[in-house]
Amino acid sequence: MAPIRTQWTRLIRFVAAETSRVHIGEPVDPNIDVGVAAHQGTPIKAYEIIGSALDPAAQVSQKILTVKYLLSPLTRNEVGFVRCLGLNYHDHAEEIKMAAPPFPVLFVKPTSTLIGPEGTVIIPAAAQPVKDHLPDYEVEFTIVIGKAATNVKEEDALDYILAYTGANDVSFRTHQMAVSQWCFSKGFDNTNPLGPCLVSASAIPDPQKVSLKCKLNGETVQNGTTADQIFQVRRTIAHLSQGTTLEPGSIILTGTPKGVGSARKPPIYLQHGDRIETWVGGGIGTLFNDVKEERGPAKL
């Protein structure tokens, strides 16, 4: 099986100033953090890509467009299915005093959780007051599957990856710890930022050498590396594809390093007015997401 080769190295999805329509493109500046630039209002120019983000044959044109508004690099329909790993960093397992699991801990979430690089994280009325429900941040290195993967061998696993991106797996700890299944506590609408861009798999030849950080209101709260993962990317794809087809466009959030709010002394939790910055290396960049509490009475 040959690795996936794309015409682009980094892909963004955006509304163009010239057309007021949605386009995909490759940033003209190969070094720009598109998330930071969008947040600061720095102009972003991109070569328009003709075709689909999920089609490796999509062509990078010479037409240059200006980013008016940066969007998540994939639509919810393109993603289709969101898989996530829990407890997948040694240092995170240590900070919450749990043993490393013998197998990947899998949970899933609906695509309705996904928001863009500057989307607002909404804490629903059902998860308020926040001091009782303990919403938390989790920076995550994320895999984008590029071709149908079933019963994949570890040595072939990277050949099925289209690209990598970043995510923030916002979690509601009280609900999470009350039951053994986490889909509800990590599945509220508009709580999972994704992006700010895709970086082609060929541009990150070793996914176990990627740094990732999270800041809360300007303070660094997480600072880790994928080298610390319990189940590395190859093992993750091989395991999750056994008897199950991983479809193109589907994403896998691969866990979070130490520093989560619930493990701190005293614990910290997200609340109205907070700003979360999650950064993933390898050219992926930064997500800037404000937190807003939905107004209304709590339901649970």
Secondary structure, DSSP 8 states (H G I E B T S, - for coil): ------S-SEEEEEEETTTSSEEEEEESSTT--HHHHHHHT---EEEEEES-TT-TT-EEEEEEEEEEEEE-SS-HHHH--EEEEES-BHHHHHHTT----SS-EEEEE-GGGEE-TT--EEE-GGG-SHHHH-EE--EEEEEEE-S-B-S--GGGGGGGEEEEEEEE--EEHHHHHHSS--TTTT--TT-EEEEEEEEEGGG-S-TTS-EEEEEETTEEEEEEEGGGBSS-HHHHHHHHTTTS-B-TT-EEE----S--GGGSSS-----TT-EEEEEETTTTEEEEEEEEE--S----
